[in-house]
Amino acid sequence: MTTLHDTTIRGFASDNYSGVHPEVLAAIAAANDGHQIAYGEDAYTARLQEVFAQHFGEGVEAFPVFNGTGANVTGLQSMLPRWGAVIAASTAHINVDEGGAPERVAGIKILNVPTEDGKLTPELIDREAWGWGDEHRAQPLVVSITQSTELGTLYTPEEIRAIADHAHERGMRLHLDGARISNAAAALDLPLRAFTRDVGVDVLSFGGTKNGAMLGEAIVVLDPAASEGLLFLRKLNMQLSSKMRFVSAQLIALLEGDLYLRNARHSNAMAARLRAAVEAGLADGSIAGVSFTQPTQANGVFATLPDGIADRLRESFRFYDWDAARNEVRWMCSFDTSETDVDAFVAELGRLTTR
Ligand SMILES: Cc1ncc(COP(=O)(O)O)c(C=O)c1O
């Protein structure tokens, strides 16, 4: 097999542009020989349950799935009746980046709330938390938050506790989209359970793909009373892999030791380096006209650029527009982003904005 791409090119488009971490690839290879029972009755999926219990405590149940959309859609579906609605930030992946799958596949109404920074608060939740018992309104029964958020920001455990209490007092459950949960754990320097189970999160999507896995996420049920029928819904939603041992082996590789933290700390550090270098450039005049639109708290940097610069910078490094109308872009760092990548990117940004 010939390598078909230039392996020296890395950009800032997404943390899923990266390859597979070598330790994850080795874990897949180690699980490869011989036969194992298909559809999750394998030794790796059994071990994965123990690994999740070590991180989140006894009594949790993990359902490995293929991707983050599948984890969110299936997890949420297990939390809601047919007439249920979920309250989420308007920027939430479930609202803008899942092709309508929550609505079309799971039949869930999303009640979305605009936010400044991708974060819900009890006050923002209350804009949509009303109308229970009114047959004309989809019933708000779940709140969904994302940690770290789609805007690269973080909730503190206290903020999540306040949201969980607020939701629970009103008969709603709390779901967490953890596509980047490891980045949050690294940035907060806290165990995974400290900002999830311990503060009232009921069900979460645990992300592996953006943090060094080839593919694979898990729906983790933290409170069994909050979720029903996942065994069947996972299959119905086409998220049941027959060779599940390979999804589970990847998540074990990330979570059994500290690989999930090592990878996330690195991608967070590269985003911090990128931001600091641009700030330094703005201060000493080697970069001009760049403004940051969000704090950099995990592995994403959000900024506005002078007219025309994004496309010229993209000739050397790939990245996405976030809000093209105001020249806002998103720069994401991965577990394999290097200091050299960041420095070369910043140098090119400087060249383009000052010449
Ligand atoms: C916040 C968030 N949730 C979930 C996902 C999972 O998406 P996918 O279905 O592409 O794995 C992503 C990926 O972009 C994401 O950013």
The ligand as a MOL file (V3000), in Angstrom:
LIG
                    3D

  0  0  0     0  0            999 V3000
M  V30 BEGIN CTAB
M  V30 COUNTS 16 16 0 0 0
M  V30 BEGIN ATOM
M  V30 1 C -19.2530 19.4280 19.6780 0
M  V30 2 C -19.2730 18.2590 18.7630 0
M  V30 3 N -20.1030 17.2350 19.0270 0
M  V30 4 C -20.1090 16.1300 18.2840 0
M  V30 5 C -19.2560 15.9920 17.2100 0
M  V30 6 C -19.2380 14.6780 16.5090 0
M  V30 7 O -19.3820 14.6580 15.1940 0
M  V30 8 P -19.1770 13.3900 14.2590 0
M  V30 9 O -20.5240 12.7980 14.0530 0
M  V30 10 O -18.6010 14.0020 13.0380 0
M  V30 11 O -18.2590 12.4000 14.9200 0
M  V30 12 C -18.4220 17.0510 16.8470 0
M  V30 13 C -17.5620 16.9860 15.6460 0
M  V30 14 O -17.3350 17.9330 14.9490 0
M  V30 15 C -18.4210 18.2050 17.6540 0
M  V30 16 O -17.6080 19.2400 17.3860 0
M  V30 END ATOM
M  V30 BEGIN BOND
M  V30 1 1 1 2
M  V30 2 1 2 3
M  V30 3 2 2 15
M  V30 4 2 3 4
M  V30 5 1 4 5
M  V30 6 1 5 6
M  V30 7 2 5 12
M  V30 8 1 6 7
M  V30 9 1 7 8
M  V30 10 2 8 9
M  V30 11 1 8 10
M  V30 12 1 8 11
M  V30 13 1 12 13
M  V30 14 1 12 15
M  V30 15 2 13 14
M  V30 16 1 15 16
M  V30 END BOND
M  V30 END CTAB
M  END
